Amino acid sequence: MLPIRNLFGLGNSEDRKFRKAIAHIIGARPTNARVYQLAFRHTSASKETGIKGFKESNERLEYLGDAVLGMVIAEFLFKKFPYKDEGFLTEIRSRIVNRETLNGISRKLGLDKLIEYDGSRGRILPARTSMYGDALEALVGAIYLDKGFAFTRRFILKELLGHYDLDSLINNNLNYKSKLIEWAQREGKKIDFVIVSEKGNNQFREFIAAVTVNGEEFATGSGYSKKKAEQAAAEKACEQLELKPAANP
């Protein structure tokens, strides 16, 4: 079977294959196949439209899907934990929509076989970017436009949250930043997290973060998001201080 990214715009047979793939993922036949095709078009494969200066990719759908996903997860957590405060709910939601986690779920759903991207960058592209998680959020945006909010909500709660062990997520996730901040408060130290450098371009960027203690650099870490880099730096700092990572709320 040819890669889906080479099938867009071809014959009826290929269109049926794509529609069948989408139906398998979302549990219903797509009404508007084009919006799903757009959901899998990475910015590296963006295409010119009739509007001057505007190239079409999945970025706008990603923006929409991120908002829908965040709202559904927020409502789910609000109802599931009626006696937890805003800080707890925000922290757990951020863990659920963590980019690396979304990347993994995206691959489990088979979205990696559907993404249209510029293959000239080589095999290194998919492994080093948030492409999969971005496509998953764009898919949520496409489902919302095609099927409405109620259907999208069911898809998120059943198909996406089903991949999480919520108890494990709450009780076992390690939070080095929290532990480091607790240590600083206890010792009367001033802790800051600073992004000291960035590598790559807008699509494929690596961040280097530093932990400073009383204004002096103490440890550094890297990651493909600012948050990930800060967490890596905090982990190294905790290792140097022989601190155990923080337990979850």
CYANA upper distance limits for C-alpha pairs under 8 A (distance plus 0.5 A):
  2 LEU  CA      6 ASN  CA      7.31
  2 LEU  CA      7 LEU  CA      7.77
  3 PRO  CA      7 LEU  CA      7.49
  3 PRO  CA    113 LYS  CA      7.32
  3 PRO  CA    114 LEU  CA      7.64
  4 ILE  CA      8 PHE  CA      7.44
  4 ILE  CA     18 PHE  CA      7.54
  4 ILE  CA    113 LYS  CA      7.32
  4 ILE  CA    114 LEU  CA      5.68
  4 ILE  CA    115 ILE  CA      7.80
  4 ILE  CA    116 GLU  CA      7.79
  5 ARG  CA    114 LEU  CA      6.79
  5 ARG  CA    115 ILE  CA      6.70
  5 ARG  CA    116 GLU  CA      4.83
  5 ARG  CA    117 TYR  CA      7.86
  6 ASN  CA    116 GLU  CA      8.23
  7 LEU  CA     14 GLU  CA      6.40
  7 LEU  CA     15 ASP  CA      7.90
  8 PHE  CA     14 GLU  CA      8.29
  8 PHE  CA     15 ASP  CA      7.91
  8 PHE  CA     37 GLN  CA      7.74
  9 GLY  CA     15 ASP  CA      8.29
 10 LEU  CA     14 GLU  CA      6.89
 10 LEU  CA     15 ASP  CA      7.57
 11 GLY  CA     15 ASP  CA      6.85
 12 ASN  CA     16 ARG  CA      6.61
 13 SER  CA     17 LYS  CA      6.92
 14 GLU  CA     18 PHE  CA      6.83
 15 ASP  CA     19 ARG  CA      6.67
 16 ARG  CA     20 LYS  CA      6.50
 17 LYS  CA     21 ALA  CA      6.72
 18 PHE  CA     22 ILE  CA      6.83
 19 ARG  CA     23 ALA  CA      6.60
 19 ARG  CA     29 ARG  CA      7.41
 19 ARG  CA     30 PRO  CA      7.01
 19 ARG  CA     33 ALA  CA      7.08
 20 LYS  CA     24 HIS  CA      6.67
 20 LYS  CA     29 ARG  CA      7.87
 21 ALA  CA     25 ILE  CA      6.92
 22 ILE  CA     26 ILE  CA      6.63
 22 ILE  CA     27 GLY  CA      8.46
 22 ILE  CA     28 ALA  CA      8.37
 22 ILE  CA     29 ARG  CA      7.67
 22 ILE  CA     30 PRO  CA      7.32
 22 ILE  CA     36 TYR  CA      8.27
 23 ALA  CA     27 GLY  CA      5.72
 23 ALA  CA     28 ALA  CA      5.25
 23 ALA  CA     29 ARG  CA      5.14
 23 ALA  CA     30 PRO  CA      6.82
 24 HIS  CA     28 ALA  CA      7.72
 25 ILE  CA    109 LEU  CA      7.09
 26 ILE  CA    155 PHE  CA      7.28
 30 PRO  CA    146 ASP  CA      7.70
 31 THR  CA    146 ASP  CA      6.89
 31 THR  CA    147 LYS  CA      8.39
 32 ASN  CA     36 TYR  CA      7.86
 32 ASN  CA    146 ASP  CA      6.70
 33 ALA  CA     37 GLN  CA      6.88
 34 ARG  CA     38 LEU  CA      6.70
 35 VAL  CA     39 ALA  CA      6.77
 35 VAL  CA    142 ALA  CA      6.21
 35 VAL  CA    146 ASP  CA      8.14
 36 TYR  CA     40 PHE  CA      7.22
 36 TYR  CA    139 LEU  CA      7.10
 36 TYR  CA    142 ALA  CA      6.24
 36 TYR  CA    143 ILE  CA      8.29
 37 GLN  CA     41 ARG  CA      7.20
 38 LEU  CA     56 GLU  CA      8.35
 38 LEU  CA     57 SER  CA      6.73
 38 LEU  CA     58 ASN  CA      6.09
 39 ALA  CA     57 SER  CA      7.97
 39 ALA  CA     58 ASN  CA      5.27
 39 ALA  CA     61 LEU  CA      6.80
 39 ALA  CA     62 GLU  CA      8.08
 39 ALA  CA    135 ALA  CA      6.69
 39 ALA  CA    138 ALA  CA      5.43
 39 ALA  CA    139 LEU  CA      5.90
 39 ALA  CA    141 GLY  CA      8.34
 39 ALA  CA    142 ALA  CA      6.90
 40 PHE  CA     58 ASN  CA      6.80
 40 PHE  CA    114 LEU  CA      6.82
 40 PHE  CA    115 ILE  CA      5.05
 40 PHE  CA    116 GLU  CA      6.26
 40 PHE  CA    135 ALA  CA      6.18
 40 PHE  CA    138 ALA  CA      7.88
 40 PHE  CA    139 LEU  CA      8.02
 41 ARG  CA     45 ALA  CA      6.72
 41 ARG  CA     46 SER  CA      7.13
 41 ARG  CA     57 SER  CA      5.70
 41 ARG  CA     58 ASN  CA      5.87
 41 ARG  CA    115 ILE  CA      6.57
 41 ARG  CA    116 GLU  CA      5.26
 41 ARG  CA    117 TYR  CA      6.89
 42 HIS  CA     46 SER  CA      6.99
 42 HIS  CA     57 SER  CA      6.29
 42 HIS  CA     58 ASN  CA      6.42
 42 HIS  CA     59 GLU  CA      8.25
 42 HIS  CA    115 ILE  CA      7.38
 42 HIS  CA    116 GLU  CA      6.41
 42 HIS  CA    117 TYR  CA      5.70
 42 HIS  CA    118 ASP  CA      8.49
 42 HIS  CA    131 MET  CA      7.70
 42 HIS  CA    135 ALA  CA      8.19
 43 THR  CA     56 GLU  CA      8.40
 43 THR  CA     57 SER  CA      5.74
 43 THR  CA     58 ASN  CA      7.33
 43 THR  CA     59 GLU  CA      7.62
 43 THR  CA    117 TYR  CA      7.83
 44 SER  CA    117 TYR  CA      6.07
 44 SER  CA    118 ASP  CA      5.74
 45 ALA  CA     57 SER  CA      7.73
 45 ALA  CA    116 GLU  CA      7.04
 45 ALA  CA    117 TYR  CA      5.34
 45 ALA  CA    118 ASP  CA      5.67
 46 SER  CA     55 LYS  CA      6.00
 46 SER  CA     56 GLU  CA      5.67
 46 SER  CA     57 SER  CA      5.24
 47 LYS  CA     55 LYS  CA      5.49
 47 LYS  CA     56 GLU  CA      5.64
 47 LYS  CA     57 SER  CA      7.42
 48 GLU  CA     53 GLY  CA      8.26
 48 GLU  CA     54 PHE  CA      6.85
 48 GLU  CA     55 LYS  CA      4.99
 48 GLU  CA     56 GLU  CA      6.75
 49 THR  CA     54 PHE  CA      6.75
 49 THR  CA     55 LYS  CA      6.44
 49 THR  CA     56 GLU  CA      7.03
 58 ASN  CA     62 GLU  CA      6.51
 58 ASN  CA    135 ALA  CA      7.76
 58 ASN  CA    138 ALA  CA      6.58
 59 GLU  CA     63 TYR  CA      6.78
 59 GLU  CA    138 ALA  CA      7.77
 60 ARG  CA     64 LEU  CA      6.91
 60 ARG  CA    138 ALA  CA      8.21
 61 LEU  CA     65 GLY  CA      6.42
 61 LEU  CA    137 GLU  CA      7.89
 61 LEU  CA    138 ALA  CA      5.01
 61 LEU  CA    139 LEU  CA      7.88
 61 LEU  CA    140 VAL  CA      8.47
 61 LEU  CA    141 GLY  CA      5.55
 61 LEU  CA    142 ALA  CA      6.97
 62 GLU  CA     66 ASP  CA      6.43
 62 GLU  CA    134 ASP  CA      6.55
 62 GLU  CA    135 ALA  CA      7.43
 62 GLU  CA    136 LEU  CA      8.35
 62 GLU  CA    137 GLU  CA      5.43
 62 GLU  CA    138 ALA  CA      4.30
 62 GLU  CA    139 LEU  CA      8.02
 62 GLU  CA    140 VAL  CA      8.37
 62 GLU  CA    141 GLY  CA      6.89
 63 TYR  CA     67 ALA  CA      7.04
 63 TYR  CA    137 GLU  CA      8.11
 63 TYR  CA    138 ALA  CA      7.77
 63 TYR  CA    141 GLY  CA      8.22
 64 LEU  CA     68 VAL  CA      6.87
 64 LEU  CA    137 GLU  CA      8.32
 64 LEU  CA    138 ALA  CA      7.72
 64 LEU  CA    140 VAL  CA      8.43
 64 LEU  CA    141 GLY  CA      5.63
 65 GLY  CA     69 LEU  CA      6.37
 65 GLY  CA    137 GLU  CA      5.15
 65 GLY  CA    138 ALA  CA      5.81
 65 GLY  CA    139 LEU  CA      7.43
 65 GLY  CA    140 VAL  CA      5.23
 65 GLY  CA    141 GLY  CA      4.26
 65 GLY  CA    142 ALA  CA      7.96
 65 GLY  CA    144 TYR  CA      8.23
 66 ASP  CA     70 GLY  CA      6.48
 66 ASP  CA    137 GLU  CA      5.96
 66 ASP  CA    138 ALA  CA      8.14
 66 ASP  CA    140 VAL  CA      8.26
 66 ASP  CA    141 GLY  CA      8.05
 67 ALA  CA     71 MET  CA      6.67
 68 VAL  CA     72 VAL  CA      6.74
 68 VAL  CA    140 VAL  CA      7.86
 68 VAL  CA    141 GLY  CA      7.66
 68 VAL  CA    144 TYR  CA      8.44
 69 LEU  CA     73 ILE  CA      6.62
 69 LEU  CA    137 GLU  CA      7.89
 69 LEU  CA    140 VAL  CA      7.61
 69 LEU  CA    156 ILE  CA      7.71
 70 GLY  CA     74 ALA  CA      6.46
 70 GLY  CA     93 ARG  CA      8.11
 70 GLY  CA     97 VAL  CA      8.26
 71 MET  CA     75 GLU  CA      6.69
 72 VAL  CA     76 PHE  CA      6.64
 72 VAL  CA    153 ARG  CA      6.81
 72 VAL  CA    156 ILE  CA      8.01
 72 VAL  CA    157 LEU  CA      8.46
 73 ILE  CA     77 LEU  CA      6.65
 73 ILE  CA     93 ARG  CA      7.04
 74 ALA  CA     78 PHE  CA      6.48
 74 ALA  CA     89 LEU  CA      7.91
 74 ALA  CA     90 THR  CA      8.48
 74 ALA  CA     93 ARG  CA      7.16
 75 GLU  CA     79 LYS  CA      6.78
 76 PHE  CA     80 LYS  CA      6.57
 77 LEU  CA     81 PHE  CA      6.34
 77 LEU  CA     89 LEU  CA      6.91
 77 LEU  CA     93 ARG  CA      8.10
 78 PHE  CA     82 PRO  CA      6.53
 78 PHE  CA     89 LEU  CA      7.59
 84 LYS  CA     88 PHE  CA      6.73
 84 LYS  CA     89 LEU  CA      7.39
 85 ASP  CA     89 LEU  CA      6.99
 86 GLU  CA     90 THR  CA      6.55
 87 GLY  CA     91 GLU  CA      6.64
 88 PHE  CA     92 ILE  CA      6.73
 88 PHE  CA    249 PRO  CA      7.11
 89 LEU  CA     93 ARG  CA      6.59
 90 THR  CA     94 SER  CA      6.66
 91 GLU  CA     95 ARG  CA      6.90
 92 ILE  CA     96 ILE  CA      6.79
 92 ILE  CA    169 LEU  CA      8.32
 92 ILE  CA    170 ILE  CA      7.42
 93 ARG  CA     97 VAL  CA      6.81
 94 SER  CA     98 ASN  CA      6.35
 95 ARG  CA    169 LEU  CA      8.10
 96 ILE  CA    101 THR  CA      7.70
 96 ILE  CA    164 TYR  CA      8.44
 97 VAL  CA    101 THR  CA      7.35
 97 VAL  CA    102 LEU  CA      6.80
 98 ASN  CA    102 LEU  CA      6.77
 99 ARG  CA    103 ASN  CA      6.56
 99 ARG  CA    130 SER  CA      7.19
 99 ARG  CA    133 GLY  CA      6.43
100 GLU  CA    104 GLY  CA      6.88
100 GLU  CA    130 SER  CA      7.99
100 GLU  CA    133 GLY  CA      7.81
101 THR  CA    105 ILE  CA      6.86
101 THR  CA    133 GLY  CA      8.33
102 LEU  CA    106 SER  CA      6.46
102 LEU  CA    132 TYR  CA      7.78
102 LEU  CA    133 GLY  CA      5.12
102 LEU  CA    136 LEU  CA      7.60
103 ASN  CA    107 ARG  CA      6.95
103 ASN  CA    130 SER  CA      7.11
103 ASN  CA    131 MET  CA      7.97
103 ASN  CA    132 TYR  CA      5.27
103 ASN  CA    133 GLY  CA      4.68
103 ASN  CA    134 ASP  CA      8.36
103 ASN  CA    136 LEU  CA      8.33
104 GLY  CA    108 LYS  CA      6.82
104 GLY  CA    132 TYR  CA      8.24
104 GLY  CA    133 GLY  CA      8.17
105 ILE  CA    109 LEU  CA      6.74
105 ILE  CA    133 GLY  CA      8.33
105 ILE  CA    160 LEU  CA      7.84
105 ILE  CA    163 HIS  CA      7.62
106 SER  CA    110 GLY  CA      6.92
106 SER  CA    111 LEU  CA      5.95
106 SER  CA    112 ASP  CA      7.44
106 SER  CA    132 TYR  CA      6.09
106 SER  CA    133 GLY  CA      6.57
106 SER  CA    135 ALA  CA      8.05
106 SER  CA    136 LEU  CA      6.20
107 ARG  CA    111 LEU  CA      6.12
107 ARG  CA    112 ASP  CA      5.98
107 ARG  CA    132 TYR  CA      7.39
110 GLY  CA    114 LEU  CA      7.92
111 LEU  CA    115 ILE  CA      6.98
111 LEU  CA    132 TYR  CA      7.53
111 LEU  CA    135 ALA  CA      7.89
111 LEU  CA    136 LEU  CA      7.89
112 ASP  CA    132 TYR  CA      6.89
115 ILE  CA    135 ALA  CA      7.89
119 GLY  CA    123 ARG  CA      8.03
121 ARG  CA    125 LEU  CA      6.71
123 ARG  CA    127 ALA  CA      8.15
124 ILE  CA    128 ARG  CA      6.83
125 LEU  CA    129 THR  CA      6.94
126 PRO  CA    130 SER  CA      8.26
126 PRO  CA    131 MET  CA      6.84
126 PRO  CA    132 TYR  CA      8.08
128 ARG  CA    204 PHE  CA      7.76
128 ARG  CA    224 TYR  CA      8.42
129 THR  CA    203 GLN  CA      8.18
129 THR  CA    204 PHE  CA      6.36
129 THR  CA    224 TYR  CA      7.85
130 SER  CA    134 ASP  CA      6.50
131 MET  CA    135 ALA  CA      6.64
132 TYR  CA    136 LEU  CA      6.79
133 GLY  CA    137 GLU  CA      6.88
134 ASP  CA    138 ALA  CA      6.68
135 ALA  CA    139 LEU  CA      6.50
136 LEU  CA    140 VAL  CA      6.89
137 GLU  CA    141 GLY  CA      6.91
138 ALA  CA    142 ALA  CA      6.70
139 LEU  CA    143 ILE  CA      6.62
140 VAL  CA    144 TYR  CA      6.67
140 VAL  CA    152 THR  CA      7.35
141 GLY  CA    145 LEU  CA      6.87
142 ALA  CA    146 ASP  CA      6.54
143 ILE  CA    147 LYS  CA      5.98
143 ILE  CA    148 GLY  CA      7.51
143 ILE  CA    151 PHE  CA      8.34
143 ILE  CA    152 THR  CA      6.46
144 TYR  CA    148 GLY  CA      5.14
144 TYR  CA    149 PHE  CA      6.01
144 TYR  CA    151 PHE  CA      8.04
144 TYR  CA    152 THR  CA      6.00
147 LYS  CA    151 PHE  CA      6.42
147 LYS  CA    152 THR  CA      7.40
148 GLY  CA    152 THR  CA      6.84
149 PHE  CA    153 ARG  CA      6.44
150 ALA  CA    154 ARG  CA      6.89
151 PHE  CA    155 PHE  CA      6.77
152 THR  CA    156 ILE  CA      6.72
153 ARG  CA    157 LEU  CA      6.68
154 ARG  CA    158 LYS  CA      6.35
154 ARG  CA    159 GLU  CA      8.39
155 PHE  CA    159 GLU  CA      5.78
155 PHE  CA    160 LEU  CA      7.43
156 ILE  CA    160 LEU  CA      5.39
156 ILE  CA    161 LEU  CA      6.80
157 LEU  CA    161 LEU  CA      5.65
157 LEU  CA    162 GLY  CA      7.51
158 LYS  CA    162 GLY  CA      6.03
159 GLU  CA    163 HIS  CA      7.79
160 LEU  CA    164 TYR  CA      8.24
164 TYR  CA    169 LEU  CA      8.06
165 ASP  CA    169 LEU  CA      6.61
166 LEU  CA    170 ILE  CA      6.68
167 ASP  CA    171 ASN  CA      6.52
168 SER  CA    172 ASN  CA      5.78
168 SER  CA    173 ASN  CA      7.66
169 LEU  CA    173 ASN  CA      6.04
170 ILE  CA    248 ASN  CA      6.35
170 ILE  CA    249 PRO  CA      7.73
171 ASN  CA    247 ALA  CA      7.32
171 ASN  CA    248 ASN  CA      5.90
171 ASN  CA    249 PRO  CA      8.07
172 ASN  CA    247 ALA  CA      7.49
172 ASN  CA    248 ASN  CA      7.33
173 ASN  CA    247 ALA  CA      7.95
173 ASN  CA    248 ASN  CA      7.15
174 LEU  CA    245 PRO  CA      6.08
174 LEU  CA    246 ALA  CA      6.58
174 LEU  CA    247 ALA  CA      7.13
174 LEU  CA    248 ASN  CA      7.83
175 ASN  CA    179 LYS  CA      7.14
175 ASN  CA    231 GLN  CA      8.15
175 ASN  CA    245 PRO  CA      6.23
175 ASN  CA    246 ALA  CA      5.77
175 ASN  CA    247 ALA  CA      7.67
175 ASN  CA    248 ASN  CA      7.90
176 TYR  CA    180 LEU  CA      6.60
176 TYR  CA    231 GLN  CA      6.86
176 TYR  CA    234 ALA  CA      5.96
176 TYR  CA    235 GLU  CA      5.76
176 TYR  CA    238 CYS  CA      7.28
176 TYR  CA    245 PRO  CA      5.47
176 TYR  CA    246 ALA  CA      6.67
177 LYS  CA    181 ILE  CA      6.61
177 LYS  CA    230 GLU  CA      8.21
177 LYS  CA    231 GLN  CA      6.51
177 LYS  CA    234 ALA  CA      5.79
177 LYS  CA    235 GLU  CA      7.89
178 SER  CA    182 GLU  CA      6.66
178 SER  CA    245 PRO  CA      8.35
178 SER  CA    246 ALA  CA      6.56
179 LYS  CA    183 TRP  CA      6.73
179 LYS  CA    238 CYS  CA      8.19
179 LYS  CA    243 LEU  CA      7.93
179 LYS  CA    244 LYS  CA      7.90
179 LYS  CA    245 PRO  CA      6.10
179 LYS  CA    246 ALA  CA      5.24
180 LEU  CA    184 ALA  CA      6.75
180 LEU  CA    234 ALA  CA      7.17
180 LEU  CA    237 ALA  CA      8.07
180 LEU  CA    238 CYS  CA      6.91
180 LEU  CA    243 LEU  CA      8.35
181 ILE  CA    185 GLN  CA      6.73
181 ILE  CA    191 ILE  CA      7.30
182 GLU  CA    186 ARG  CA      6.67
183 TRP  CA    187 GLU  CA      6.60
184 ALA  CA    188 GLY  CA      6.24
184 ALA  CA    189 LYS  CA      5.10
184 ALA  CA    190 LYS  CA      6.77
184 ALA  CA    191 ILE  CA      6.88
185 GLN  CA    189 LYS  CA      6.74
185 GLN  CA    190 LYS  CA      8.21
189 LYS  CA    213 VAL  CA      7.02
189 LYS  CA    214 ASN  CA      6.63
190 LYS  CA    212 THR  CA      8.43
190 LYS  CA    213 VAL  CA      6.11
190 LYS  CA    214 ASN  CA      5.37
190 LYS  CA    215 GLY  CA      8.01
191 ILE  CA    211 VAL  CA      7.47
191 ILE  CA    212 THR  CA      6.24
191 ILE  CA    213 VAL  CA      5.44
191 ILE  CA    214 ASN  CA      6.98
191 ILE  CA    215 GLY  CA      8.35
192 ASP  CA    211 VAL  CA      6.33
192 ASP  CA    212 THR  CA      5.74
192 ASP  CA    213 VAL  CA      7.31
192 ASP  CA    215 GLY  CA      8.23
193 PHE  CA    209 ALA  CA      7.23
193 PHE  CA    210 ALA  CA      6.27
193 PHE  CA    211 VAL  CA      5.35
193 PHE  CA    212 THR  CA      6.95
193 PHE  CA    230 GLU  CA      6.95
194 VAL  CA    209 ALA  CA      6.00
194 VAL  CA    210 ALA  CA      5.74
194 VAL  CA    211 VAL  CA      7.06
194 VAL  CA    212 THR  CA      8.13
194 VAL  CA    230 GLU  CA      8.34
195 ILE  CA    207 PHE  CA      7.34
195 ILE  CA    208 ILE  CA      6.29
195 ILE  CA    209 ALA  CA      4.81
195 ILE  CA    210 ALA  CA      6.81
195 ILE  CA    226 LYS  CA      7.67
195 ILE  CA    230 GLU  CA      8.41
196 VAL  CA    207 PHE  CA      8.39
196 VAL  CA    208 ILE  CA      6.26
196 VAL  CA    209 ALA  CA      6.13
196 VAL  CA    210 ALA  CA      7.01
197 SER  CA    207 PHE  CA      6.61
197 SER  CA    208 ILE  CA      5.74
197 SER  CA    209 ALA  CA      7.82
198 GLU  CA    205 ARG  CA      7.17
198 GLU  CA    206 GLU  CA      6.17
198 GLU  CA    207 PHE  CA      5.12
198 GLU  CA    208 ILE  CA      6.68
199 LYS  CA    205 ARG  CA      5.94
199 LYS  CA    206 GLU  CA      5.55
199 LYS  CA    207 PHE  CA      6.99
200 GLY  CA    204 PHE  CA      6.13
200 GLY  CA    205 ARG  CA      5.00
200 GLY  CA    206 GLU  CA      6.91
201 ASN  CA    205 ARG  CA      5.99
204 PHE  CA    224 TYR  CA      8.36
205 ARG  CA    224 TYR  CA      6.56
205 ARG  CA    225 SER  CA      8.22
206 GLU  CA    222 SER  CA      7.39
206 GLU  CA    223 GLY  CA      6.17
206 GLU  CA    224 TYR  CA      5.05
206 GLU  CA    225 SER  CA      7.29
207 PHE  CA    222 SER  CA      6.03
207 PHE  CA    223 GLY  CA      5.94
207 PHE  CA    224 TYR  CA      6.45
207 PHE  CA    225 SER  CA      6.73
207 PHE  CA    226 LYS  CA      6.41
207 PHE  CA    229 ALA  CA      6.52
208 ILE  CA    220 THR  CA      7.41
208 ILE  CA    221 GLY  CA      6.24
208 ILE  CA    222 SER  CA      4.94
208 ILE  CA    223 GLY  CA      7.26
208 ILE  CA    226 LYS  CA      8.31
208 ILE  CA    229 ALA  CA      6.40
208 ILE  CA    230 GLU  CA      8.47
209 ALA  CA    220 THR  CA      6.00
209 ALA  CA    221 GLY  CA      5.88
209 ALA  CA    222 SER  CA      6.62
209 ALA  CA    226 LYS  CA      7.80
209 ALA  CA    229 ALA  CA      5.80
209 ALA  CA    230 GLU  CA      5.81
209 ALA  CA    233 ALA  CA      6.71
210 ALA  CA    217 GLU  CA      6.94
210 ALA  CA    218 PHE  CA      7.70
210 ALA  CA    219 ALA  CA      6.18
210 ALA  CA    220 THR  CA      4.74
210 ALA  CA    221 GLY  CA      7.02
210 ALA  CA    230 GLU  CA      7.54
210 ALA  CA    233 ALA  CA      6.48
211 VAL  CA    217 GLU  CA      6.39
211 VAL  CA    218 PHE  CA      6.05
211 VAL  CA    219 ALA  CA      5.79
211 VAL  CA    220 THR  CA      6.70
211 VAL  CA    230 GLU  CA      8.08
211 VAL  CA    233 ALA  CA      6.63
211 VAL  CA    234 ALA  CA      7.11
211 VAL  CA    237 ALA  CA      7.87
212 THR  CA    216 GLU  CA      5.45
212 THR  CA    217 GLU  CA      4.72
212 THR  CA    218 PHE  CA      5.75
212 THR  CA    219 ALA  CA      7.78
213 VAL  CA    217 GLU  CA      6.93
213 VAL  CA    218 PHE  CA      6.72
218 PHE  CA    237 ALA  CA      7.34
219 ALA  CA    233 ALA  CA      6.23
219 ALA  CA    234 ALA  CA      7.90
219 ALA  CA    236 LYS  CA      6.69
219 ALA  CA    237 ALA  CA      5.94
220 THR  CA    232 ALA  CA      7.93
220 THR  CA    233 ALA  CA      5.00
220 THR  CA    234 ALA  CA      8.32
220 THR  CA    236 LYS  CA      7.65
220 THR  CA    237 ALA  CA      8.47
221 GLY  CA    229 ALA  CA      5.82
221 GLY  CA    230 GLU  CA      7.09
221 GLY  CA    231 GLN  CA      8.09
221 GLY  CA    232 ALA  CA      5.19
221 GLY  CA    233 ALA  CA      4.42
221 GLY  CA    234 ALA  CA      8.16
221 GLY  CA    236 LYS  CA      7.78
222 SER  CA    228 LYS  CA      7.69
222 SER  CA    229 ALA  CA      4.78
222 SER  CA    230 GLU  CA      7.96
222 SER  CA    232 ALA  CA      6.73
222 SER  CA    233 ALA  CA      7.62
223 GLY  CA    227 LYS  CA      8.31
223 GLY  CA    228 LYS  CA      5.48
223 GLY  CA    229 ALA  CA      4.64
223 GLY  CA    230 GLU  CA      8.41
223 GLY  CA    232 ALA  CA      7.72
224 TYR  CA    228 LYS  CA      7.10
224 TYR  CA    229 ALA  CA      7.52
225 SER  CA    229 ALA  CA      6.72
226 LYS  CA    230 GLU  CA      6.68
227 LYS  CA    231 GLN  CA      6.70
228 LYS  CA    232 ALA  CA      6.68
229 ALA  CA    233 ALA  CA      6.73
230 GLU  CA    234 ALA  CA      6.60
231 GLN  CA    235 GLU  CA      6.64
232 ALA  CA    236 LYS  CA      6.95
233 ALA  CA    237 ALA  CA      6.77
234 ALA  CA    238 CYS  CA      6.62
235 GLU  CA    239 GLU  CA      6.75
235 GLU  CA    245 PRO  CA      8.48
236 LYS  CA    240 GLN  CA      6.84
237 ALA  CA    241 LEU  CA      6.74
238 CYS  CA    242 GLU  CA      6.24
238 CYS  CA    243 LEU  CA      5.40
238 CYS  CA    244 LYS  CA      7.51
238 CYS  CA    245 PRO  CA      7.92
239 GLU  CA    243 LEU  CA      6.73
239 GLU  CA    244 LYS  CA      8.48
